[in-house]
Amino acid sequence: MMRFEWRPFLERWSGEWADAYDPEHDGLPGAEDRRAARWLGREPADEAGIAAAEARLGVTLPPSLRSFLAVTDGWHHAGTFVWRLAGCEDLGWCGDPHDMRGAWLDGAGDDADEDLVRAAGLWSRSLQLSAESDMVDVLLDPEDVDERGEWAVYTWAPWRASPPERLPSFRHFMEDAYRGFHSMASDRPAFANETTRAMDARVEQARLAALRGEYEAAGEALSEACAFGRPGAARLLEQMGVLRGTATGAEAGASLADPYVAHEAVPLTCRAEPRYGTHQEESLTRRYPEEDRPAVAATLRGIREATFRYRADGAFGEAVETARALARRAEPEAAWSVLAAALPAWTPRSADHIAPVGLLADPYLGPVLTPERGRVLLATPRGPGATKAAPQSTGSAPADGLGWLAEQSRSGFRMVLIAGVEPSEVPHRLGVGDATVRPALTLGEAGLGHPGGAPWENRTVARFGAAGDGWAFAHSDRGIDAATQGRFASPATEASRGTRALTLTYEPQWGPDLPAAFHFSCAENGEQRYGLTVRGASRTTTGEIPAGLAPAGLFAGRTLSEGLRTALDAIAEHFGVRVSREAVCHGRLDGFETRSWLREPRSGESYAYWTRS
């Protein structure tokens, strides 16, 4: 194993510290002398001094600490909050003077397992390296040793409110402290040196690599540059994280004069804001320059009202508009294919912009850009000079029929399928009143809707879209027990005028006296032609049901729950319909309030109703 060269590393650190010296931050006793000497260490410890320390402590010190002491017997400014590291004479066992073990175990109570007991003993068994600090422990753990004999280093401070942070060795600790020095000094005026210039060059190389689709290598370089606090690295890395689903992209406070901030970061920041509470608009906008606050407030309202639309320039911008229309029709797979094909034509808004991350704030396109597709996007060459063809679409395959509804039926469902109409016509055929469209609802938001109407009515908020070639659908995850409702009157019957429409409902079992119920019917030109209702072991049919949809074939020898998927897939195949599971379960679709699914009670009829909160 090659021995680490401490001297060049420590000399570079000392010189850079001296050049960045700020009395306000670095003015500890002796700092001026260290600045003049351009050396943060002390004289080397000889072999006899190191051996004496080991004899006193009763251990052999780990190799990286031993070789460090042979270069300097201690160190100053080991990070922002560690002012001095111990040398041979003051290196000693921590001894847990503040009973950290007891505090940890008391906090865990009866839940303290073997691992926690071992972790709580860190202070009592470790060497304390921090001789002077701002309440920071730097602990060498003799029970956490690797194959090279290196002891792990743990750092802990009560003001971090987190468990001790582990580094594999003393060398790793010092390298991390060096990065911390750079990070804290990066915003000081004229802080520039060989290290910062090399890091900035790596950031630029990583940016170009990211645009070429080499995002994994770029990410490694940017992570290191971020640790050194290099300007621009964090924004580039954040864009990668947003697309991979590991970051929010929020960047509150920067001026909207920066095109990236205005068009990408502000929408993502608004998207990350909590949706509920008081004074939230003010709490966000006040972080921005006063002249930018109205625009930020408008974007925040657009995000919350689902009216925000992501825009882009050129051919990619045209693809965004096409993809949004497809996503709005419940065709996310097609929407992604359009975006993927146009990625090489995308152009950055600024020098540190490497991907159209603002897409994630678009209510329709955000759900389309899953983390898996985000990785495909990152792997696609894009921007000026990109010529390589975009990869094939990946992610969710087109949904196969309707069978997946059986797996999403814990609370039941209602679905109407209408032939020969565009999705935009569905609210007018099924809706109540002026069929007001509620934009970009999630499945959960639609379920929380509060339909109006008289107490006897059974309206629901349904979302709608395309259901394959020549069909449109409306879906709600609020079931209805059509099997026992003598007043059941699906709005699909009226919606079938001039065409045909299918009604599908499912109500799960709510108890021994309320078994699950499934209903399917077909209506044409305002009249029901045939139907099937299954409730527990009971099966009822009306009209002449096509042979392939007869209950004897769909449910023969099976319970309703066992045969539900088969029945749904058979219906889908018979009529040639398909509804995207991805769109319904994970996307945002427009919704509306349906007409009642029950007719008005006649004279002498009684009724009961219940609501779900």
C-alpha positions in Angstrom: 0.0 0.0 0.0 1.4 3.4 -1.0 1.9 5.7 1.9 0.0 9.0 1.9 2.3 12.1 1.4 1.2 14.3 4.2 3.7 17.2 3.7 2.6 18.4 0.3 -1.1 18.1 1.3 -0.6 20.1 4.5 1.6 22.7 2.9 -1.0 23.4 0.3 -3.7 23.6 2.9 -1.6 26.0 5.0 -0.8 28.2 2.1 -4.4 28.5 1.0 -5.5 29.2 4.5 -2.9 32.0 4.8 -4.0 33.6 1.6 -7.7 33.4 2.6 -6.9 34.6 6.2 -9.7 36.7 7.7 -9.1 38.0 11.3 -12.9 37.9 12.0 -13.1 34.2 11.3 -9.6 33.0 11.8 -8.3 35.3 14.5 -7.5 32.7 17.2 -4.4 33.0 19.4 -1.2 32.5 17.4 -3.1 32.8 14.0 -1.1 35.8 12.8 2.2 33.8 13.4 0.7 30.8 11.6 -0.3 33.1 8.7 3.2 34.6 8.5 4.8 31.1 8.6 2.2 29.7 6.1 2.0 26.6 8.3 -0.9 25.4 10.4 1.1 22.5 12.0 3.9 22.2 14.5 7.2 20.6 14.5 7.3 16.9 13.6 7.1 14.3 16.4 10.0 11.9 16.4 9.7 8.1 16.7 10.5 8.2 20.4 7.6 10.7 21.0 5.1 8.7 19.1 6.2 5.5 20.8 5.9 7.2 24.2 2.4 8.3 23.4 1.5 4.7 22.3 3.0 3.3 25.5 1.0 5.8 27.6 -2.2 5.0 25.8 -1.6 1.3 25.6 -2.3 1.0 21.9 -0.6 1.2 18.5 -1.9 4.3 16.7 -3.5 3.8 13.3 -1.1 4.2 10.3 -2.5 7.5 8.9 -2.4 9.2 12.3 1.1 7.8 13.0 2.5 9.1 9.7 0.7 12.5 10.3 2.4 13.0 13.7 5.7 12.3 12.1 5.1 15.4 9.9 3.4 17.6 12.4 2.7 17.0 16.1 -0.8 18.5 16.1 -2.7 20.8 13.8 -4.7 24.1 13.9 -7.9 25.0 12.1 -9.0 21.5 11.3 -12.3 22.7 9.8 -14.4 25.6 10.9 -15.2 24.4 14.4 -12.1 22.4 15.4 -9.5 24.9 16.4 -6.7 22.5 17.4 -6.0 18.7 17.0 -4.0 17.0 19.8 -0.4 16.0 19.3 1.5 13.2 21.1 1.5 14.8 24.5 -2.2 15.7 24.8 -3.7 12.9 22.8 -5.9 10.9 25.3 -8.9 8.8 25.9 -12.2 10.7 25.9 -13.6 8.9 29.0 -17.1 10.1 28.3 -17.0 13.0 30.8 -20.6 14.1 30.0 -22.1 10.6 30.3 -23.2 10.5 26.7 -23.6 6.7 27.0 -26.2 7.2 29.7 -28.0 10.0 27.8 -28.3 7.8 24.7 -29.5 4.7 26.6 -31.9 6.7 28.7 -33.4 8.2 25.5 -33.9 4.8 24.0 -35.4 3.2 27.1 -36.6 -0.4 26.6 -35.8 -0.1 22.9 -32.1 -0.1 23.3 -30.7 -3.0 21.3 -27.2 -4.4 21.0 -26.2 -2.0 18.2 -27.4 1.0 20.1 -25.6 0.0 23.3 -22.4 -0.3 21.2 -23.0 3.1 19.6 -23.6 4.7 23.0 -20.2 3.4 24.2 -18.3 5.4 21.5 -17.2 8.1 24.0 -16.0 5.8 26.7 -13.8 3.7 24.5 -12.4 6.3 21.9 -9.4 8.6 21.7 -10.3 12.3 21.7 -8.5 14.1 18.9 -10.0 17.6 19.3 -8.0 19.5 21.9 -9.8 22.8 21.3 -13.1 23.2 19.5 -16.6 24.7 19.5 -18.1 21.7 21.3 -17.0 19.3 18.7 -15.8 15.8 19.5 -13.4 14.1 17.1 -13.2 10.5 18.2 -10.9 7.6 17.0 -12.8 4.3 17.6 -10.4 1.4 18.4 -13.3 -1.1 17.8 -14.0 0.1 14.3 -10.9 -1.0 12.5 -10.4 -1.9 8.8 -8.0 -4.4 7.2 -5.3 -1.9 7.0 -5.4 -1.1 10.7 -7.1 2.2 10.3 -9.5 3.3 13.0 -12.7 5.0 12.0 -13.1 8.7 13.0 -16.4 9.9 14.4 -17.3 13.6 14.7 -20.1 14.8 16.9 -21.5 18.2 18.1 -24.6 18.6 20.2 -25.8 21.5 18.0 -26.0 19.3 15.0 -28.9 17.3 16.5 -27.8 14.2 14.6 -25.8 11.0 15.4 -22.0 11.1 15.1 -20.7 11.2 11.5 -18.3 8.5 10.5 -15.2 8.7 8.3 -13.2 5.6 7.5 -9.8 6.8 8.8 -7.9 9.8 10.2 -6.7 10.6 6.6 -10.3 10.7 5.5 -11.1 13.0 8.3 -8.4 15.4 7.4 -9.3 15.4 3.7 -12.9 16.1 4.7 -11.8 19.0 7.0 -9.8 20.4 4.1 -12.9 20.3 1.9 -14.8 22.0 4.7 -12.2 24.8 4.8 -12.6 25.4 1.1 -16.4 25.3 1.3 -16.5 27.9 4.1 -13.9 30.1 2.4 -15.4 29.9 -1.1 -17.4 33.1 -0.7 -14.5 35.2 0.6 -13.3 37.9 -1.8 -10.5 36.9 -4.1 -10.4 33.3 -2.8 -8.6 31.7 -5.7 -5.8 29.2 -5.9 -4.6 26.2 -7.7 -7.2 24.0 -6.1 -10.1 26.3 -6.8 -9.0 26.7 -10.4 -8.7 22.9 -10.9 -12.1 22.4 -9.3 -13.7 25.0 -11.5 -12.2 23.3 -14.6 -13.7 20.0 -13.4 -17.1 21.7 -13.0 -17.0 22.9 -16.6 -15.9 19.5 -17.8 -18.7 17.9 -15.8 -21.3 20.3 -17.3 -20.2 19.3 -20.8 -20.2 15.7 -19.9 -23.7 16.0 -18.5 -24.9 17.5 -21.8 -23.4 14.6 -23.6 -25.4 12.2 -21.5 -22.5 11.1 -19.3 -24.4 12.0 -16.2 -23.0 9.4 -13.8 -19.4 10.5 -14.3 -20.5 14.2 -14.2 -22.3 13.6 -11.0 -19.2 12.2 -9.2 -17.2 15.2 -10.3 -19.9 17.7 -9.3 -20.3 16.0 -5.9 -16.6 16.6 -5.1 -16.8 20.2 -6.4 -19.9 20.8 -4.1 -17.9 19.6 -1.1 -15.3 22.2 -2.0 -18.1 24.8 -2.3 -17.4 25.6 -5.9 -19.9 28.0 -7.4 -22.3 26.5 -9.9 -21.6 22.9 -8.9 -24.6 22.6 -6.5 -27.0 23.9 -9.1 -25.8 21.4 -11.7 -25.9 18.6 -9.3 -29.4 19.6 -8.1 -30.7 19.4 -11.6 -29.5 15.8 -11.8 -31.1 15.0 -8.5 -34.4 16.5 -9.5 -34.7 14.2 -12.5 -33.6 11.2 -10.5 -36.2 11.9 -7.8 -33.7 12.7 -5.1 -33.9 16.5 -4.9 -36.5 19.2 -5.1 -34.7 21.8 -7.2 -35.9 24.5 -4.8 -33.7 27.6 -4.9 -35.5 30.4 -3.1 -34.2 33.9 -3.2 -32.2 34.3 -6.3 -33.0 37.1 -8.8 -35.4 36.4 -11.6 -33.0 38.2 -13.9 -31.3 34.9 -14.2 -33.3 33.0 -16.8 -32.7 29.7 -15.1 -34.2 31.0 -11.9 -37.2 32.6 -13.6 -38.2 29.6 -15.7 -36.8 26.5 -13.9 -36.0 27.2 -10.2 -38.9 29.3 -9.3 -41.6 26.8 -10.4 -39.7 24.0 -8.7 -39.4 26.1 -5.5 -43.1 26.8 -5.6 -43.8 23.1 -6.2 -41.8 22.2 -3.1 -43.7 24.7 -0.8 -46.2 23.2 1.6 -49.7 23.5 0.2 -51.4 24.3 3.4 -51.0 26.8 6.2 -51.2 30.5 6.7 -49.1 33.3 5.2 -47.2 30.9 3.0 -47.2 33.1 -0.1 -45.7 35.9 1.9 -43.1 33.6 3.6 -41.9 32.5 0.1 -42.0 35.8 -1.8 -40.3 37.8 0.9 -37.1 35.8 0.2 -36.9 37.3 -3.3 -36.0 40.8 -4.4 -39.0 43.1 -4.1 -39.3 43.6 -7.8 -39.6 39.8 -8.4 -42.2 39.1 -5.7 -45.4 39.6 -7.9 -44.0 37.1 -10.5 -43.1 34.5 -7.8 -46.6 34.9 -6.2 -48.2 34.4 -9.6 -46.2 31.2 -10.2 -47.0 29.9 -6.7 -50.8 30.4 -7.4 -50.4 28.7 -10.7 -48.8 25.7 -9.2 -51.4 25.4 -6.5 -54.3 25.9 -8.8 -52.8 23.5 -11.4 -52.8 26.3 -14.1 -49.0 26.6 -14.4 -47.6 25.7 -17.8 -43.9 25.0 -18.5 -42.7 26.7 -21.6 -39.6 26.1 -23.7 -38.1 27.5 -26.9 -37.9 26.1 -30.4 -38.6 22.5 -31.4 -38.4 21.3 -27.9 -41.0 23.9 -26.8 -43.3 22.6 -29.5 -42.8 19.1 -28.3 -43.7 20.2 -24.7 -47.0 21.5 -25.9 -47.8 18.3 -27.8 -46.7 16.2 -24.9 -48.9 18.1 -22.5 -51.9 17.6 -24.6 -51.2 13.9 -24.7 -50.7 13.7 -20.9 -53.9 15.6 -20.4 -55.7 12.9 -22.6 -54.4 10.2 -20.2 -51.7 9.1 -22.6 -48.4 9.5 -20.6 -46.5 6.9 -22.6 -47.1 8.8 -25.8 -46.3 12.1 -24.1 -42.9 10.8 -22.9 -42.1 9.5 -26.4 -42.7 12.9 -27.9 -40.4 14.6 -25.2 -37.7 11.9 -25.6 -37.6 12.3 -29.4 -37.2 16.1 -29.0 -34.5 16.1 -26.3 -31.6 16.7 -28.7 -33.3 19.9 -29.8 -33.5 21.3 -26.3 -31.4 24.4 -25.5 -30.3 25.6 -22.1 -31.4 28.9 -20.7 -28.1 29.7 -19.1 -24.5 28.4 -18.8 -25.4 26.3 -15.8 -28.6 24.8 -17.2 -28.2 21.1 -18.2 -31.8 19.8 -18.4 -35.4 21.0 -18.6 -36.1 20.3 -14.9 -39.0 22.8 -14.8 -41.1 20.2 -16.6 -41.6 18.6 -13.2 -43.5 21.6 -12.0 -46.0 21.3 -14.9 -49.1 19.7 -13.4 -49.6 17.4 -16.5 -46.0 16.7 -17.5 -44.5 16.5 -14.0 -46.0 13.0 -13.3 -44.9 11.8 -16.8 -41.3 12.5 -16.0 -40.8 9.6 -13.5 -37.3 9.1 -12.0 -36.7 6.2 -14.4 -37.5 8.5 -17.4 -35.5 11.2 -15.7 -32.4 9.0 -15.9 -33.2 8.3 -19.6 -33.3 12.1 -20.1 -30.0 12.6 -18.4 -28.5 9.9 -20.6 -29.6 11.6 -23.8 -27.2 14.0 -25.5 -28.9 17.4 -25.7 -28.3 21.0 -26.3 -26.1 22.7 -28.9 -24.2 20.1 -30.9 -26.3 17.1 -29.8 -26.8 14.9 -32.9 -27.3 11.4 -31.4 -30.8 10.1 -31.7 -32.9 10.0 -28.6 -33.3 6.6 -26.9 -36.5 4.7 -27.2 -39.3 5.4 -24.7 -38.9 3.5 -21.4 -41.0 3.4 -18.3 -44.6 2.1 -18.0 -45.7 0.1 -21.0 -49.2 0.8 -22.4 -51.8 -0.6 -20.1 -53.3 -3.9 -21.2 -57.0 -3.4 -21.1 -58.8 -2.8 -17.8 -57.8 -5.7 -15.6 -55.5 -3.5 -13.5 -58.6 -1.9 -12.0 -59.1 -5.1 -10.0 -55.8 -4.2 -8.2 -56.9 -0.6 -7.5 -60.3 -1.4 -6.1 -59.9 -1.2 -2.3 -62.5 1.5 -2.2 -64.3 0.5 -5.4 -64.5 2.3 -8.7 -66.9 3.7 -11.3 -66.0 4.0 -14.9 -67.9 5.0 -18.0 -66.5 4.4 -21.5 -68.0 6.3 -24.4 -67.3 5.4 -28.0 -66.7 7.9 -30.8 -66.1 11.0 -28.7 -63.1 13.0 -27.8 -62.2 13.3 -24.1 -63.2 16.9 -24.1 -66.8 15.9 -24.7 -67.0 13.6 -21.7 -67.9 16.2 -19.1 -70.8 17.5 -21.3 -72.2 14.0 -21.7 -71.8 12.9 -18.0 -71.5 16.1 -16.0 -74.0 18.1 -14.0 -75.0 21.7 -14.8 -72.4 23.5 -16.9 -70.0 20.6 -16.6 -67.3 22.8 -15.1 -63.8 21.2 -15.6 -61.5 21.0 -12.6 -57.9 21.0 -14.0 -55.2 18.5 -13.3 -56.5 16.5 -10.3 -54.6 13.7 -8.8 -56.6 10.5 -7.9 -56.5 11.6 -4.2 -57.7 15.1 -4.9 -60.6 13.8 -7.0 -61.5 11.5 -4.1 -61.5 14.4 -1.7 -63.9 16.4 -3.9 -67.3 17.2 -2.4 -70.0 16.7 -5.0 -73.2 18.7 -4.5 -76.8 17.7 -5.1 -79.7 16.6 -3.0 -79.2 14.0 -0.2 -80.7 11.2 -2.3 -78.3 11.8 -5.2 -75.0 9.9 -5.6 -72.7 12.1 -7.6 -68.9 11.8 -7.8 -65.9 13.7 -9.0 -64.6 11.8 -12.0 -61.4 12.3 -14.0 -61.4 11.7 -17.8 -59.2 10.9 -20.8 -58.7 8.8 -23.8 -59.3 5.0 -23.7 -57.7 3.8 -26.8 -58.7 4.3 -30.4 -62.1 5.9 -30.6 -63.0 5.7 -26.9 -63.0 8.1 -24.0 -63.4 7.3 -20.3 -64.4 8.8 -17.0 -63.2 7.2 -13.7 -63.8 7.7 -10.0 -62.4 5.6 -7.2 -65.7 5.9 -5.3 -67.7 2.7 -5.7 -71.4 2.3 -5.8 -73.4 -0.8 -4.9 -75.4 -1.0 -8.1 -76.4 -4.6 -7.3 -78.8 -3.6 -4.4 -79.7 -0.1 -5.4 -83.2 -0.3 -6.9 -82.7 3.3 -7.9 -79.4 2.8 -9.8 -79.4 4.9 -12.9 -76.0 5.3 -14.5 -75.4 8.6 -16.3 -73.8 6.5 -19.0 -77.3 5.7 -20.4 -78.0 9.3 -21.3 -74.3 9.8 -22.4 -74.8 7.1 -25.0 -77.1 9.1 -27.2 -75.8 8.9 -30.8 -73.2 6.3 -29.8 -72.7 3.6 -27.2 -71.4 3.7 -23.7 -70.3 1.2 -21.1 -70.8 1.3 -17.3 -68.5 -0.5 -14.9 -68.9 -0.3 -11.1 -67.3 -2.2 -8.3 -68.1 -2.0 -4.6 -65.8 -4.0 -2.2 -67.1 -6.1 0.6 -67.8 -4.0 3.7 -68.9 -6.9 6.0 -70.5 -10.3 6.1 -73.9 -8.8 5.1 -72.4 -6.6 2.4 -70.5 -8.7 0.0 -68.6 -7.2 -3.0 -70.7 -6.2 -6.0 -69.7 -5.7 -9.7 -71.9 -4.2 -12.4 -71.3 -4.0 -16.2 -73.8 -2.7 -18.8 -73.9 -1.5 -22.3 -76.1 1.3 -23.5 -76.7 2.5 -27.1 -78.5 5.7 -28.2 -79.9 6.4 -24.8 -81.2 2.9 -24.0 -79.6 0.1 -22.0 -79.0 -3.0 -24.2 -77.7 -5.5 -21.8 -76.1 -5.8 -18.4 -74.5 -8.1 -15.8 -74.6 -7.7 -12.0 -72.6 -9.9 -9.6 -73.1 -9.7 -5.9 -71.5 -12.4 -3.9 -72.8 -15.7 -5.3 -75.7 -14.0 -7.0 -75.6 -13.2 -10.8 -78.2 -11.2 -12.6 -78.3 -10.4 -16.3 -80.5 -8.3 -18.6 -80.7 -8.2 -22.3 -78.7 -10.4 -24.6 -75.1 -10.5 -23.4 -72.4 -11.4 -25.9 -71.1 -14.9 -25.5 -67.6 -13.9 -24.6 -69.0 -11.7 -21.7 -71.5 -14.2 -20.2 -71.1 -14.7 -16.5 -70.8 -18.4 -16.8 -67.5 -17.9 -18.6 -66.2 -15.0 -16.6 -67.0 -16.3 -13.1 -67.4 -20.0 -13.5 -66.2 -21.7 -10.3 -64.7 -18.4 -9.1 -65.7 -15.8 -6.6 -66.2 -12.2 -7.6 -62.7 -11.1 -6.4 -61.1 -14.1 -8.2 -62.9 -13.4 -11.5 -62.9 -9.6 -11.5 -59.7 -9.1 -13.4 -60.7 -11.7 -16.0 -64.0 -10.0 -16.5 -62.4 -6.6 -16.9 -59.8 -7.8 -19.4 -62.5 -9.6 -21.3 -64.6 -6.5 -21.6 -61.6 -4.5 -22.7 -60.7 -7.0 -25.4 -64.3 -7.3 -26.6 -64.7 -3.5 -27.1 -61.0 -2.7 -27.9 -60.6 -0.2 -25.0 -57.5 0.5 -22.9 -57.0 2.9 -20.1 -53.6 3.9 -18.9 -53.0 2.7 -15.3 -50.1 5.2 -15.0 -52.3 8.1 -16.0 -55.2 7.1 -13.6 -53.1 6.1 -10.6 -50.1 8.4 -10.8 -50.9 11.2 -13.2 -53.0 14.4 -13.1 -56.1 14.5 -15.2 -58.9 17.0 -15.6 -62.1 16.2 -13.6 -65.7 17.1 -13.3 -68.8 16.4 -11.2 -71.0 13.7 -12.6 -74.8 13.6 -12.6 -76.4 11.4 -10.0 -75.9 7.7 -10.3 -79.3 7.2 -8.6 -82.7 8.3 -9.7 -85.0 10.4 -7.5 -87.1 8.4 -5.0 -90.6 7.8 -6.0 -93.6 8.5 -3.8 -93.4 6.1 -0.8 -89.8 5.1 -1.4 -87.3 5.5 1.4 -83.6 5.9 1.1 -80.4 6.1 3.1 -77.1 7.7 2.3 -73.6 7.9 3.8 -70.5 10.0 3.1 -66.8 9.4 3.3 -64.6 12.0 4.8 
